[in-house]
Amino acid sequence: MKNMMHSKTGLIVILAIFIVFSLLSARLFNGVRIDLTEGQLYTLTDETQKILSELESTVTLKLYFSEKATAELPGLRTYAHRIKELLEEYENLADGKLKVAFVDPIPFSEEEDEASAAGLQGVPVGIRGDEIYFGLVGTNDNDGEEVISFFQPDKEQFVEYELTKLIYNLSNPELPVVGIVSGININGGFDYMTRQRQPAWVVMQQMEDLFDVRPLADDIDEIDAEIDILLLVHPKNLSQQMLFAIDQFVMKGGRALIFVDPFAEADQPPAPMAATASRRSDLAPLLSKWGVTLEDGHIVGDFANSLVVNMGGGRNPVRHIGLLGLDANGFNNNDVVMAGLESINLASVGILKSLEGATTTIMPLIQSSTESQPLAASLLNELQNPEALMESFAPTGEQYTLAARITGPANSAFPKGVEIEEQEAVAEEPDAGAADAEPVKVKRLLVPEVVKSDNINVIVVADTDVLTDRLWVQVQQFFGQRVISPWADNAGFLVNALENLAGNEDLINIRSRGRFSRPFTKVEELRRHAEEQFLAQQQVLQDRLQETEAKLLELEQMRGDGDSAILSEEQELELARFQDEKIKIRKELRDVQHQLDRDIESLGAELKMINIFLVPLLLTLLLVLMRFIRKRVA
């Protein structure tokens, strides 16, 4: 047998067995995949698989990627290859209801025209500035279209959510219905300060382009079943029956986006009442049952995120610690609602706190910096100079929650119902000559259908001014048309939140996945440590260099123009010494930079040595050990 294995016949038999095994495995295990990545990057979530299994009509996806034009962009090409593999996985799981095509839109081709016409973003690269495309166009049988204009590599953890949302929207083309209850004139109205009628806020226009927006009366006792998302803006002085309606909507599984405020600057009562009227939102009976509270009478002062405001009248601009401009450092970038947002501006924003014993989970979406402190909201009533807020400002070192997602089990605020008083309906027309009778009031008990929910889904924001035009957009009139120029992502935050809440339960539960790119974290840590040392040493040398140059300049100026001033011999020696010192410091700076480069190169060489030699060495040692053990056993 041993001789046969080393003969030509044995080799032919082994080759034949290998070929037969390859053919059988290709047929038997066709489509079988094993995902061995740490974050299961190529395994779609159960929620995505369920949405794909429930597709009723055919959805077509076209991935436009500039293959030839990205020849010198290996990172982008690698990411595109992974997106292709992910789309193939979608297609495999959709049972024929999803068709995927890959298109290379080469310059000046019909495919490039298609990509541009569909709204895909062309990015110029190279010396000639050729545009590359890396986007997706989805269509359904009813000529509906959804687009991802460009796959941003820095948003790769949300790529499954974006793809699944696009497919879901194409298979469910009806616009989500948003019901609005607002204590502020978000639809426009009379401004008591300017004595003029104001147009609707720009966010209303943004919503109406994407949703079926329906204003709701504030005295209803039940919210229509057609409403997908409830939007509350500055809820204030709501009746018991309205609170009951909101409570039951959430208990039954309805999603809500709520903007509350300890001091709503946009809530401007008539002039005689302005100083004493409350501008605080009031939804405490419901918020407390959902496990959260809006801290009473306090706003957040945040120096690190404060915006600079122009005081006018020739005065210098000052920092306003009650007017905040937050960036990605204050966002929960693991929640899809915050994906892609760069900045959000808020004014007199409140503090959301989780209540002790809450059954829900409070997940912060936006937080202040550690250079923050709660301030009395009453300070804003007659604030003339924002600098006054700094007089007693003492940061606590804590981060405060400004917006949060609330999920999990919750109880109704009205487990026994609520009794309301209403006018009795009149069955018959009164006699023509009869005197008008006093309206008869009758009491009615509103009984809850649901007193406990297994999982509510609510987003609460502790600011209403975030929606006002002045904090995020510039609006100009151009030949009778409103020209909108956003300078912050306030509307993007609103739309993201509504779109997320509008999705079905499976879509909402798709969270961020791992990243395809796997940087060498240890290498980056060592690199940062080396750079910190370099920067510290560089700063010392830069300071010495500035001092030396200042002294050189002083001595040079003593010479004056021409020979009008003559330096003493000691001064000339001092001048020469400083010139030598300057040359020496510049050399030390170069040496420090070169040392940093050498350290990084040395680290890279060590890693290469480990990868090239260590693994083979370990395998060799393992084989030697196994051979030794076999000999001992024999």
Protein Blocks (a to p, Z undefined) as FASTA:
>chain_A
ZZmmmmmklmmmmmmmmmmmmmmmmmmmgoiacdfbfklmmbccfklmmmmmmpmbdcdd
dddddfklmmmmmklmmmmmmmmmmmmmmmmmnnopaccddddddehiaklmmmmmnopa
cddedjkopacddddddddfkopacddfbacfklmmmmmmmmmmmmmmmmmmbccddddd
dfbdfkopadfklopacdddfklmmmmmmmccddddfkbcbdcfklmbdcdehiahiafk
lmmmmmmmmmnopacdddddfbdfklccdfklmmmpccbdcfklmmmmnopacdehiacd
dfklpccddeejoiacdddfkbccddfklpcfkbfklgoiabdcdehiacddddehiabd
cddfbdcdfkbcdddfklmmmccblklmmmmgccehiacdfbdcdedjdddfblnopadd
dddddfbdcdfkbccddddddddddddfbfbdfbdcddddfbfklmpmklmpccddeehi
acdddfbfklmmmmmmmmmmmpcfklmmpccdddfbacdfklmmmmmmmmmmmmmmmmmm
mmmmmmmmmmmmmmmmmnoghjlbccdfklmmmmmmmmmmmmmmmmmmmmmmmmmmmmmm
mmmmmmmmmmmmmmmmmmmmmmmmmmmmmmmmZZ
